């Protein structure tokens, strides 16, 4: 199956939280938590892009819009798949969404 993008919804919050926090050894302190992800998904200024392959989350990025300004954050790619150019695909999709 070809990887596909979609926007996260409220039911994705636990999976996104787990995915984004899987590399806690690389960060000083928590990167995010379930309450934060849930609040972002409930806020119309935020969208979280999921990149899935056969219903398995392989990448994500959060997009925040405040007026004419956009910000990409919470970027993550499944460990072990970083060398497959998936990160570039996720960032390109996030940028495309910001300008749409």
C-alpha positions as CSV (number, residue, x, y, z in Angstrom):
1,X,0.0,0.0,0.0
2,X,1.2,3.5,-0.8
3,X,1.6,5.9,2.2
4,X,-1.3,8.4,2.5
5,X,-1.8,11.7,4.3
6,X,-4.8,12.6,6.4
7,X,-5.7,15.0,9.1
8,X,-5.9,13.7,12.6
9,X,-9.2,13.7,14.5
10,X,-9.9,13.5,18.3
11,X,-9.8,9.7,18.3
12,X,-6.2,9.9,17.0
13,X,-5.0,11.8,20.1
14,X,-3.6,8.8,22.0
15,X,-1.7,7.4,19.0
16,X,-0.3,10.8,18.1
17,X,0.9,11.4,21.7
18,X,2.5,8.0,21.8
19,X,4.2,8.5,18.4
20,X,5.5,12.0,19.1
21,X,6.9,11.1,22.5
22,X,8.6,7.8,21.5
23,X,12.0,9.5,21.4
24,X,12.0,11.1,24.9
25,X,15.7,10.2,25.3
26,X,16.4,12.9,22.7
27,X,14.5,15.7,24.5
28,X,14.9,17.5,27.8
29,X,11.5,17.1,29.4
30,X,8.3,15.9,27.8
31,X,7.7,16.9,24.2
32,X,3.9,16.9,24.5
33,X,1.1,15.1,26.3
34,X,-2.4,13.8,25.6
35,X,-4.1,16.9,27.0
36,X,-2.1,19.1,24.7
37,X,-2.7,17.0,21.6
38,X,-6.4,16.8,22.4
39,X,-6.6,20.6,22.9
40,X,-4.8,21.2,19.6
41,X,-7.2,18.9,17.7
42,X,-10.2,20.8,19.2
43,X,-8.7,24.2,18.2
44,X,-9.6,25.3,14.6
45,X,-6.2,27.0,14.3
46,X,-4.4,23.7,14.5
47,X,-4.3,20.7,12.2
48,X,-2.2,17.6,12.7
49,X,-1.1,15.8,9.5
50,X,-0.7,12.1,9.7
51,X,1.3,10.0,7.2
52,X,0.2,6.4,7.3
53,X,1.2,3.3,5.6
54,X,-1.3,0.4,5.8
55,X,-2.9,2.2,8.8
56,X,0.4,2.4,10.6
57,X,1.5,5.9,11.6
58,X,4.9,6.6,10.0
59,X,5.1,10.4,10.3
60,X,3.3,13.5,11.5
61,X,3.5,17.3,11.8
62,X,1.3,19.9,13.5
63,X,0.3,23.0,11.6
64,X,-0.8,26.1,13.5
65,X,-2.3,29.2,11.8
66,X,-2.6,32.5,13.6
67,X,-3.9,35.1,11.1
68,X,-1.5,35.2,8.1
69,X,1.2,33.4,10.0
70,X,1.7,29.6,9.9
71,X,4.0,27.4,12.0
72,X,4.9,23.7,11.6
73,X,5.8,21.9,14.8
74,X,5.6,18.4,16.4
75,X,7.4,16.9,13.4
76,X,8.2,13.2,13.8
77,X,9.1,10.2,11.7
78,X,9.0,6.6,12.8
79,X,12.5,5.6,14.1
80,X,14.3,3.4,11.5
81,X,12.5,5.0,8.6
82,X,14.2,8.4,8.7
83,X,16.6,7.6,5.8
84,X,13.7,6.9,3.4
85,X,12.9,10.6,2.7
86,X,9.6,10.4,4.6
87,X,10.5,13.5,6.6
88,X,10.7,15.5,3.5
89,X,7.4,14.2,2.3
90,X,5.7,15.1,5.7
91,X,7.2,18.6,5.6
92,X,6.2,19.2,2.0
93,X,2.6,18.2,2.8
94,X,2.6,20.5,5.9
95,X,3.9,23.4,3.8
96,X,1.4,22.7,1.1
97,X,-1.4,22.7,3.7
98,X,-0.2,26.0,5.1
99,X,-0.4,27.8,1.7
100,X,-3.7,26.3,0.7
